[in-house]
Every structure is written in C-alpha cells, then in structure tokens.
C-alpha cells in the first residue's frame, strides 16, 4: 500500500485592482462561451458598467494574473431592498440583464441613498457582473 502524498498544484497568482471606467476595456477579451451574454449584450454591459463606475454608483474589482493578463472582474451596485429581493428570487441572469439594461436605471432600481453612503451597513449590494 502506498501512503497518501499531497499533490502539489501550481496556482496562478492574482492581483486585485480597483475596476474603473478607464480600465474596464481590459475586460473585453473575457467574453466567451461561459458567459451568459451574447457578444453584443456583453459590450452593452461593459458600457453600462463604465457609466456606473464613472458616476460612482458602483464598485468593481479587476483580477489580474502575473504578466498583467486579466482573468476576471466583478461589479456591484446598490439597489433598493425590493429589487434585491426580486433579484434573489429570479432565475439568473434574466433579471440582472433587465435591471442593468433599463434605460432609466437610477430611477427604477438604484438605492441612491445607499450609493451616497457607500451602502454602509445596509446589506443591499447587488452583484451585476461577475466573469471569470
């Protein structure tokens, strides 16, 4: 009988950077078959994410591998409690798309008081994009 030996796996090292409206273009190459969006929807999503980030209505993280290769990103925005409840109960990702793509997103779903407070302690953060 051979004793159990640990298996060593070399995992890539990632650096987490703040996702901004300026560096989100690095995420364009992440669209793929694993993504829940068509190429056109993904492009529209990045445009909406740029707007959310530039207006300080969202926070984001960019995950970069050694060698500056972008491996993933996430974006969270602040929504009203009723929208958060609806989002959690809905099949992914249809409601997220509907919320994000709504022409008047700020009036329909965003918790502007939470945005202003950086959502401190309210627990109403909705992750709207997450791609790896």
N, C-alpha and C positions, 0 to 999 in steps of 0.2 A: 504494500500500500504506500502510495506517495503522499507525503504530508502536504497539506494545503499551503500554497505560497501566494503571497499577494501579487496581484497583477498590476504592473506599473503602466499607467496610461499618461501620455503626454497631452495635456490640455492646453489650448491656446490661452494666452494671457490677454485680457481685455482691459482697456482703459475706458472709463466712463466720462464723457464730456457733456457739457450742457448743450442741449439741442436748441439752436436759434434759427430765426428766419433766414440767416445768412448761410448756415452750414447744412440746412436740410436738403439742399440739392445733392449732397453726397449720398442720400438715401435712394435716389432714382434707380440705381442698379439693383436694389433689393427686391424689386417686383419679380415674382416668379410663380410657378405653379402652386406653391404652398400658400400663396396669397389669396385672400377672399375677395379680391377686387380685380376687375379687368384692367388692362394697361391704362385705358382712358380714365377709369374711376380712380386708379392709384395716383395718376398725375393730378386729377382734381383734388384728391385727398391731400396731397402734398401742398397744393396751392392754398387749401383751406387751413392746413396746419401752419403755413407761413403767416397767414393772416392772424391766427390765434396767437402765435408766438410774438409777432411784431406788435400786437395790441396788448400784450401782457395778460392775455386771457387763458393762457395755458403754460404748462411747464413740460419740458421734454428732456430725454436723455439719449445720447448717441453712444453706442458701444463699438469701440474701435479696437481691432486686433493689432498686435505688434506689426509694424510695417504700414500703419495708417490705413488698413483695409477696414471699411465699415462693415460690421457684421449684423447690426440690428439697431432698432430705435424704438422708443416709446413716447407717447404724448398723452398727457392728461389735462382735462379741462374741468371746470367747476359748474355743475348743473344743479337745478332745483331738486328738492327731495322727491317730488312726484315723478320727475323724469328719470332720476336714478333708480327708483323702484320699478318703473316701467321697463327700463333698460335691462335690469337684472332678471326680469321675468320673461323677456322676449328672446326668441331664437337668435343666436349670434349669426351673422353680423348685421342683419337687415335693419334693426332699429338704429344701430350706431351709424349706419350709412345715412338713414333718413334724417337723423339729428344733425350730422355733420354737413350734409349737403343742402339743408334747408336754407333758403335764400336769406331769411332774417333770423339766423341762428341765435343772436344775442337776445332777441325778444321772445323767441319760442322756448329756449331751453336753459340758457346760461343763468347761473346764480351770480348776478353781478355783485351783490354784497360779499359773497364768498370769494369772488375774484379779487375784490378790493382788499379783503382781509387775508389773502393768500390761503383762504379756506381753513384758517386756523381752528382746529378742534371741531369742525362741523362734520367731518367724515363724508362729504359729498363729492368726492373726487371720482370722476368717470374716465376710465382709460378708453380713448377713442381710436388710437392706432397703436399697434404693437406688432412689429415684424422682425422675425429672425430667420 
